[in-house]
Amino acid sequence: RRTRGESFGVSIERFGGKGKLVEAVKRFAGPTSSQPIALTADDALLAVANADNNSVSIFDVRRDANRKLAEVPVQREPNGVAFKPNGRKLYVANTASGTVTVIRTRSGHGGRQYAARKHITVGTEPYGLALTPNGRKLYVTNARSNSVSVIDTRSDRVIKTITNVGFEPRDIAITN
């Protein structure tokens, strides 16, 4: 049974000595690579990067509604988008700005509300985004920096930069 705001996925449990539960981790069962479009794990929301007008459009696609809910301004030349497994945050790679925008989705009076909450500075020309299956880290490819930025999704801060990953990395994927 799912509760409100919980994403689809599988639970992985690790047991220690004497059968004692050591760790239980919920994992996102959907894709974790980014494209100019992203779908939430429950197939309810679709996000589309609009590089021509520096925005992201968010659509309700449940039961083939295909209804536009919002168009959120971001920074320059949005390219990749990725939802957190629970759908409460959307990350947007802004290629020309060298940033990742965090769009917080929340339910409020009159329905869901979407707003750019933060712009995180990463390397030069970020393109691809990939979340870890548990949604705790976001990896961002930086084409002109030849690097990958690692963002902690709880604090929405860069915690590490992996350098010399190859010439102009643009895409990234993480498997379950």
N, C-alpha and C positions, 0 to 999 in steps of 0.2 A: 504494500500500500504506500502510495506517495503522499507526502504532505505538501502543503503549499510552498512553492519556492524550491523544492527539492528536485534535483536533476535526475534523469535516468542514468543508470550506471550499474556497476557491480561492486560488491564489497569484497575486500580482500582482508582476511584475518590472519594474523601470525601468532602462533602459540609458543610459549616458552616451556621450561621445565614443569612437570606435573600437570600439563595441560592448561596452564594459566594463560589467559588471553593477554598478549603483550601489546598488540597494536591492531586496530581496525581502521582501514582506510577505504573511503568511498572513491571510486574511480569513474571518471567520465567515460562513457561508452561511445561517444561520437568522435568525429575527426578532430585532430588538434593542429592542423595546419591552416594557414590563412590564405585567403584569396580576396578579390575585391568584393566578395559577398560572404556572409556567414549566417548560419542557421543555429538557433538555440537547440540544446539537447532534447527538449520536448517538442521540437518542430513547430513552435508557436510564433517565433519572431524571426524575421529576416532582416539583416543589415546590408546595405549596399554603399560602397565608397563612391562618392561623386567627385572625382578629381577636377572636373571642369569648374565647379563652383565651391570647392573647399567645404564640403559638408558630407554627412552620412544620413541616408534615408533609412527609416525603420518601418517595417511593414508587419501587420498581423496576417499570418498565412494559415491560421487554424481554419479547418473546414473550408479551405479554398476561399477565404474571405479576401485575401490580397488587398487589404486596406492599408493605406499609408497612415501611420500614426504620428510620425514626426520627421522633420528634417533638421538635424542638429549641426550648427556651424562648428568646424574644427579648424586646424591650422592648414598650412599650404600643401596641396597635392596629396590628399589622402589616398592610400594605395591598398594596404592590407587591413582586414578587420577580423576580430576574433572575440567571441563571447566567452565569459567564464562559464564553467559547467553549470552553475546554478542560474545563469542568465541575468544576474544582478549587475554585472559590469560588462561593458563593451570596450575593447581596446582598438585604437585606430593608429596605424603607422602613417605619419605625415612626411612624405619623402622630401619635399623641398624645405621643410622647416627643421628637419632633424629631431623630431619629437614623436612621442606616442601620446595621444589624447585618451583620457579615461572618461568614458561616458557612463554615468551611474543611472541605472534604471530603478525606479521605485514606484510603488503604488501610492497614490494619493487621492484626494478628493477629486472625483471626475475621471478616475482611471490612472493609467501609467503615465509617469512623467520622465522625461529624458533631458539630461543636461550635461554639458562638458564640465567635469569636476576639476580636472588637473591636466597639465601638459608636462610630460616627463622628457627631459633632454636626454637623447641617446647619441649614437654616432651619426656620421654623415650619410644621408640618403637611406633612411630605414625603409625596408620593403616588406619582408615577410615576418609573420608573427606565428608563434606556436606556444600553446599552453601545455604544461605538464598534465598528465591525466587527472591528478587531484586538484588542478587549478591553482596551485600555490606559487608557481613560477611562470613567467612569460619570457620567452626567448625572442629576440628581435634581431633580424639580419640588417647590417649596416653596409650597403653596397660600396660606398666610396671610402669607408674606413677599414674595409676588409676585416670586419669584426662582428661579434654577436654580443648584444647587451642582454643581461639577465636581470629581470625585474621581479622583486618580491611583490606579489599581488595583494598582500595584506596592507603593506605600507605604501605601495605604488612608488617605490624608489628603486633605482639601479643599484644592485648589490654586487655586480661583477661585470667585467667586460672581458670577453674571450677574444684575443687578438690573433692575427695571422691565420685566419680560418680558410683562406683561399681568395682568389681574385673575384671581387664584386659579388659576394653572396647576396642572393635575392630571395630565395625560397628556403623554407625550413619546415620539417614535419617531425612529429614525435609519435611513436607508436604506443599503443596500449600494451 
